């Protein structure tokens, strides 16, 4: 797959404890992105944060260890692929019953692929 130039970054903010059908929601989203042929996805675990339904700040500090740290999923591909995948993400989040924030921004893909020979 060739991916270079203008693209889109879909960023999904959820919680580490969010589940869908007994699986971590972030795993379901990444697996679904792979099945849909999206160029790439990365899951980042935050050390502190809060969201729409948070009653307190979730943190990885030693004195207040949280089991529900923030998770950010970043997915990059062409605008067409991302716009087609975004409703799928909405459905997964709705089915999970979890709160989330989704953002979309333009990116310039400088390189995508294996090391050059």
C-alpha positions as CSV (number, residue, x, y, z in Angstrom):
1,X,0.0,0.0,0.0
2,X,1.3,3.4,-0.9
3,X,0.5,6.2,1.5
4,X,2.2,9.5,1.1
5,X,1.1,13.2,1.1
6,X,-2.1,14.4,2.6
7,X,-3.9,12.1,5.0
8,X,-6.1,12.2,8.1
9,X,-5.4,11.3,11.7
10,X,-8.3,9.9,13.7
11,X,-7.7,10.1,17.4
12,X,-9.9,8.3,19.8
13,X,-9.8,9.0,23.6
14,X,-11.2,6.2,25.8
15,X,-10.4,4.5,29.1
16,X,-8.3,1.5,29.7
17,X,-11.1,-0.3,31.5
18,X,-13.6,0.3,28.7
19,X,-14.8,-3.1,27.3
20,X,-16.8,-4.5,24.4
21,X,-18.0,-8.1,24.6
22,X,-15.4,-8.9,27.3
23,X,-12.5,-7.5,25.3
24,X,-10.6,-4.2,25.8
25,X,-12.3,-1.6,23.6
26,X,-9.0,-0.4,22.3
27,X,-8.1,-3.9,21.2
28,X,-11.4,-4.3,19.4
29,X,-10.9,-0.9,17.6
30,X,-7.4,-1.7,16.5
31,X,-8.4,-5.3,15.3
32,X,-11.3,-3.8,13.4
33,X,-9.1,-1.2,11.8
34,X,-6.7,-3.9,10.6
35,X,-9.6,-6.0,9.2
36,X,-10.9,-2.9,7.3
37,X,-7.5,-2.4,5.7
38,X,-6.6,0.8,7.4
39,X,-2.9,1.8,7.0
40,X,-2.0,1.8,10.7
41,X,-3.0,2.3,14.3
42,X,-1.2,2.9,17.5
43,X,-2.5,2.7,21.1
44,X,-1.0,5.1,23.7
45,X,-1.5,4.7,27.4
46,X,-1.6,8.0,29.3
47,X,-0.2,8.6,32.7
48,X,-2.9,10.9,33.8
49,X,-6.2,12.3,32.6
50,X,-10.0,12.6,32.9
51,X,-12.9,12.6,30.5
52,X,-16.6,13.4,30.2
53,X,-17.8,10.9,32.8
54,X,-14.9,11.1,35.2
55,X,-15.5,11.9,38.8
56,X,-11.8,12.2,39.5
57,X,-8.5,12.3,37.7
58,X,-7.1,8.9,36.7
59,X,-3.4,8.8,37.4
60,X,-0.5,6.4,37.4
61,X,1.1,8.0,40.4
62,X,2.3,5.4,42.9
63,X,0.1,6.7,45.8
64,X,-3.0,6.6,43.7
65,X,-2.6,3.8,41.2
66,X,-5.5,3.8,38.7
67,X,-6.7,0.7,36.8
68,X,-8.5,3.0,34.3
69,X,-5.8,5.1,32.7
70,X,-6.5,7.2,29.6
71,X,-6.0,5.4,26.3
72,X,-5.5,7.3,23.0
73,X,-5.8,5.4,19.7
74,X,-4.2,7.1,16.7
75,X,-5.2,5.9,13.2
76,X,-3.7,7.4,10.1
77,X,-4.7,6.8,6.4
78,X,-6.2,8.7,3.5
79,X,-9.2,10.9,4.1
80,X,-11.5,8.5,2.3
81,X,-10.4,5.5,4.4
82,X,-10.7,7.4,7.7
83,X,-14.1,8.9,6.8
84,X,-15.3,5.4,6.0
85,X,-13.9,3.9,9.2
86,X,-15.1,6.6,11.6
87,X,-18.8,5.4,11.6
88,X,-17.5,1.9,12.5
89,X,-15.7,3.4,15.5
90,X,-18.9,5.2,16.5
91,X,-20.8,1.9,16.4
92,X,-18.2,0.1,18.5
93,X,-18.2,2.9,21.1
94,X,-22.0,3.0,21.2
95,X,-22.2,-0.8,21.6
96,X,-19.7,-0.6,24.5
97,X,-21.7,2.1,26.3
98,X,-18.5,3.9,27.2
99,X,-17.8,7.6,26.8
100,X,-15.2,8.7,24.3
101,X,-13.9,11.7,22.4
102,X,-13.0,11.4,18.7
103,X,-11.0,14.1,16.9
104,X,-9.9,14.3,13.2
105,X,-7.0,16.3,11.9
106,X,-5.1,16.7,8.7
107,X,-1.6,15.2,8.5
108,X,1.1,15.0,5.9
109,X,2.5,11.5,5.6
110,X,6.2,11.7,4.9
111,X,7.0,8.0,5.0
112,X,5.0,4.8,5.3
113,X,6.6,1.5,4.8
114,X,9.7,-0.7,5.4
115,X,13.3,0.5,5.5
116,X,14.7,1.4,2.2
117,X,17.3,-0.8,0.6
